[in-house]
């Protein structure tokens, strides 16, 4: 039986609140949306995340816990090297990666463990 006088409010939608005009102006004045500042902030966060994921991947090299075939390890390392090369090309040639305004179709994820290697 519900208590009298108790009002149940609808659940508040989680997420970021909308900025007021004053908050937006303050953010813009502080350089938050400055492309140089934004690049350093975003690239730093993403680089730290990638390094953390690589550290976790290195744990898979422990032979006491995991068994791996040389072919699988070579596929993993080749995929990592290819990704680093694509990243280098994107920074060296700004027209790559959609920066020129050209939209590219999203490619399906390549599962390097099931890929047939050229033996």
C-alpha beads as a LAMMPS data file, in Angstrom:
LAMMPS data file: protein, C-alpha beads

119 atoms
118 bonds

1 atom types
1 bond types

-500.0 500.0 xlo xhi
-500.0 500.0 ylo yhi
-500.0 500.0 zlo zhi

Masses

1 110.0

Atoms # bond

1 1 1 0.000 0.000 0.000
2 1 1 1.449 3.357 -1.037
3 1 1 1.914 6.073 1.573
4 1 1 -0.208 9.159 1.194
5 1 1 1.556 12.367 0.323
6 1 1 4.575 10.675 -1.297
7 1 1 5.253 11.884 -4.811
8 1 1 7.409 9.700 -7.006
9 1 1 9.303 11.774 -9.525
10 1 1 10.210 10.312 -12.920
11 1 1 13.804 9.145 -13.242
12 1 1 16.105 11.894 -14.451
13 1 1 17.842 11.205 -17.725
14 1 1 21.537 10.669 -17.089
15 1 1 24.151 12.446 -19.137
16 1 1 25.595 15.879 -19.538
17 1 1 23.446 18.851 -18.716
18 1 1 23.001 21.492 -21.379
19 1 1 25.331 24.435 -20.972
20 1 1 23.942 27.845 -20.317
21 1 1 24.955 30.726 -22.572
22 1 1 27.287 32.042 -19.848
23 1 1 28.960 28.636 -19.426
24 1 1 29.422 28.330 -23.202
25 1 1 30.973 31.795 -23.416
26 1 1 33.311 31.005 -20.498
27 1 1 34.393 27.749 -22.120
28 1 1 35.089 29.439 -25.445
29 1 1 37.058 32.220 -23.748
30 1 1 39.163 29.718 -21.819
31 1 1 40.402 28.101 -25.042
32 1 1 38.588 24.817 -24.370
33 1 1 37.526 24.613 -28.003
34 1 1 40.801 25.923 -29.378
35 1 1 41.955 23.249 -31.888
36 1 1 45.501 23.127 -30.467
37 1 1 44.318 22.739 -26.887
38 1 1 41.683 20.224 -27.913
39 1 1 44.219 18.158 -29.885
40 1 1 46.580 17.943 -26.920
41 1 1 43.734 16.993 -24.585
42 1 1 42.085 14.408 -26.843
43 1 1 45.299 12.906 -28.267
44 1 1 46.787 12.608 -24.784
45 1 1 43.759 10.736 -23.487
46 1 1 43.641 8.413 -26.490
47 1 1 47.393 7.741 -26.403
48 1 1 47.235 6.846 -22.712
49 1 1 44.340 4.487 -23.435
50 1 1 46.231 2.756 -26.268
51 1 1 49.357 2.346 -24.117
52 1 1 47.245 0.854 -21.341
53 1 1 45.640 -1.604 -23.769
54 1 1 49.062 -2.596 -25.112
55 1 1 50.221 -3.229 -21.550
56 1 1 47.253 -5.552 -21.084
57 1 1 48.031 -7.293 -24.378
58 1 1 51.611 -7.924 -23.197
59 1 1 50.181 -9.980 -20.354
60 1 1 49.030 -12.509 -22.965
61 1 1 52.696 -13.293 -23.652
62 1 1 52.981 -15.143 -20.321
63 1 1 53.533 -18.826 -21.270
64 1 1 52.509 -19.998 -17.791
65 1 1 48.976 -18.722 -18.341
66 1 1 48.434 -18.740 -22.105
67 1 1 49.405 -20.964 -25.001
68 1 1 50.011 -19.176 -28.269
69 1 1 51.120 -20.273 -31.681
70 1 1 53.842 -18.348 -33.452
71 1 1 51.460 -17.817 -36.400
72 1 1 48.879 -16.138 -34.117
73 1 1 51.508 -13.920 -32.495
74 1 1 52.821 -12.890 -35.920
75 1 1 49.264 -12.021 -37.039
76 1 1 48.748 -9.852 -33.948
77 1 1 52.059 -8.043 -34.419
78 1 1 51.402 -7.535 -38.143
79 1 1 47.970 -6.032 -37.383
80 1 1 49.496 -3.669 -34.800
81 1 1 52.279 -2.595 -37.181
82 1 1 49.787 -2.000 -39.997
83 1 1 47.641 0.136 -37.723
84 1 1 50.629 2.205 -36.594
85 1 1 51.635 2.729 -40.237
86 1 1 48.091 3.910 -41.123
87 1 1 48.190 6.304 -38.165
88 1 1 51.568 7.707 -39.286
89 1 1 50.207 8.228 -42.804
90 1 1 47.139 10.010 -41.420
91 1 1 49.326 12.491 -39.536
92 1 1 51.745 12.989 -42.440
93 1 1 49.007 13.384 -45.060
94 1 1 46.087 15.350 -43.577
95 1 1 43.752 14.489 -46.468
96 1 1 43.625 10.902 -45.194
97 1 1 41.119 9.991 -42.511
98 1 1 38.360 12.270 -43.756
99 1 1 40.095 15.537 -42.858
100 1 1 39.676 16.813 -46.406
101 1 1 35.906 16.719 -46.086
102 1 1 35.646 13.455 -48.000
103 1 1 33.568 10.889 -46.110
104 1 1 34.785 7.316 -46.104
105 1 1 32.655 4.248 -45.571
106 1 1 33.248 2.432 -42.321
107 1 1 35.211 -0.733 -42.985
108 1 1 34.373 -3.951 -41.150
109 1 1 36.777 -4.962 -38.405
110 1 1 39.424 -7.395 -39.598
111 1 1 39.705 -10.379 -37.279
112 1 1 43.405 -11.122 -37.615
113 1 1 43.175 -14.399 -35.657
114 1 1 40.869 -16.003 -38.197
115 1 1 42.684 -14.590 -41.221
116 1 1 44.399 -17.206 -43.352
117 1 1 48.091 -16.472 -43.446
118 1 1 50.154 -16.917 -46.579
119 1 1 52.294 -19.899 -45.646

Bonds

1 1 1 2
2 1 2 3
3 1 3 4
4 1 4 5
5 1 5 6
6 1 6 7
7 1 7 8
8 1 8 9
9 1 9 10
10 1 10 11
11 1 11 12
12 1 12 13
13 1 13 14
14 1 14 15
15 1 15 16
16 1 16 17
17 1 17 18
18 1 18 19
19 1 19 20
20 1 20 21
21 1 21 22
22 1 22 23
23 1 23 24
24 1 24 25
25 1 25 26
26 1 26 27
27 1 27 28
28 1 28 29
29 1 29 30
30 1 30 31
31 1 31 32
32 1 32 33
33 1 33 34
34 1 34 35
35 1 35 36
36 1 36 37
37 1 37 38
38 1 38 39
39 1 39 40
40 1 40 41
41 1 41 42
42 1 42 43
43 1 43 44
44 1 44 45
45 1 45 46
46 1 46 47
47 1 47 48
48 1 48 49
49 1 49 50
50 1 50 51
51 1 51 52
52 1 52 53
53 1 53 54
54 1 54 55
55 1 55 56
56 1 56 57
57 1 57 58
58 1 58 59
59 1 59 60
60 1 60 61
61 1 61 62
62 1 62 63
63 1 63 64
64 1 64 65
65 1 65 66
66 1 66 67
67 1 67 68
68 1 68 69
69 1 69 70
70 1 70 71
71 1 71 72
72 1 72 73
73 1 73 74
74 1 74 75
75 1 75 76
76 1 76 77
77 1 77 78
78 1 78 79
79 1 79 80
80 1 80 81
81 1 81 82
82 1 82 83
83 1 83 84
84 1 84 85
85 1 85 86
86 1 86 87
87 1 87 88
88 1 88 89
89 1 89 90
90 1 90 91
91 1 91 92
92 1 92 93
93 1 93 94
94 1 94 95
95 1 95 96
96 1 96 97
97 1 97 98
98 1 98 99
99 1 99 100
100 1 100 101
101 1 101 102
102 1 102 103
103 1 103 104
104 1 104 105
105 1 105 106
106 1 106 107
107 1 107 108
108 1 108 109
109 1 109 110
110 1 110 111
111 1 111 112
112 1 112 113
113 1 113 114
114 1 114 115
115 1 115 116
116 1 116 117
117 1 117 118
118 1 118 119
